[in-house]
């Protein structure tokens, strides 16, 4: 029996057949967006995004973080941490 991987965006949407999904790698230097790759999506340091709206919201948040005074290096962390970073309201505004 083959295992089925279910990919879930930070906003809670589960991947179906859409081709608009992207990946992001968050580092202390910023965010790097990467085209969808199922194997890479399984990496712990990769954030899964369902499309342009969530990617734009992540980029916007990252740009806002640059303005904060640096008291040390902060990073967003894992996918589960990002659900708190991108609220439902921010997601709705991003996709509107």
C-alpha positions in Angstrom: 0.0 0.0 0.0 1.4 3.4 -1.0 1.6 6.3 1.5 -0.3 9.4 0.5 1.2 12.7 1.6 -1.3 15.5 2.3 0.2 19.0 1.9 -1.4 21.8 3.9 -0.8 25.6 3.4 -0.2 27.8 6.4 -3.8 29.1 5.9 -5.2 25.6 6.4 -6.1 24.7 2.7 -5.1 21.2 1.7 -3.5 20.7 -1.7 -5.5 19.1 -4.4 -4.6 19.2 -8.2 -3.9 23.0 -8.4 -0.5 24.0 -9.9 -0.4 27.4 -8.2 1.3 26.2 -4.9 4.7 27.5 -4.0 7.3 26.8 -1.3 9.2 29.3 0.8 12.3 29.1 2.8 12.5 31.5 5.7 16.0 32.5 7.0 17.4 35.3 9.1 18.1 37.1 5.8 14.6 37.0 4.4 12.3 34.8 2.5 13.1 32.8 -0.7 10.2 31.5 -2.8 10.7 28.3 -4.7 8.5 26.6 -7.4 6.4 23.6 -6.1 8.4 20.4 -5.6 6.7 17.6 -3.7 9.9 16.1 -2.3 11.2 19.5 -1.2 7.8 20.2 0.4 8.5 17.5 2.9 11.6 19.3 4.4 11.1 20.7 7.8 12.6 24.1 6.9 10.2 24.7 4.0 6.9 26.5 4.3 4.1 25.4 2.0 1.9 28.1 0.4 -1.3 27.6 -1.6 -0.7 30.5 -3.9 -0.1 34.1 -4.6 -2.2 35.4 -1.7 -0.4 33.5 1.0 3.0 34.1 -0.6 2.2 37.9 -0.7 1.1 37.8 2.9 4.4 36.1 3.9 6.4 38.6 1.9 4.6 41.5 3.5 5.2 40.1 7.0 8.8 39.6 6.2 9.2 43.2 4.9 7.5 44.5 8.1 10.0 42.5 10.2 12.9 44.2 8.5 11.7 47.5 10.0 11.9 46.2 13.6 15.1 47.0 15.5 17.4 44.0 15.6 17.9 42.6 19.1 19.2 39.3 17.7 18.3 37.1 14.9 14.7 36.1 14.7 13.2 33.7 12.3 9.6 32.6 11.7 10.4 28.9 12.2 8.3 25.9 11.1 5.1 25.7 9.2 3.1 25.3 12.5 4.6 28.6 13.8 3.4 30.4 10.7 -0.3 29.8 11.3 0.0 32.3 14.1 1.9 34.7 11.9 -0.6 34.8 9.0 -4.0 35.3 10.6 -7.3 34.5 8.9 -8.0 38.2 8.5 -4.6 38.9 6.9 -5.2 35.9 4.5 -8.6 37.3 3.5 -7.0 40.7 2.8 -4.2 39.1 0.8 -6.5 37.1 -1.5 -9.1 39.9 -1.9 
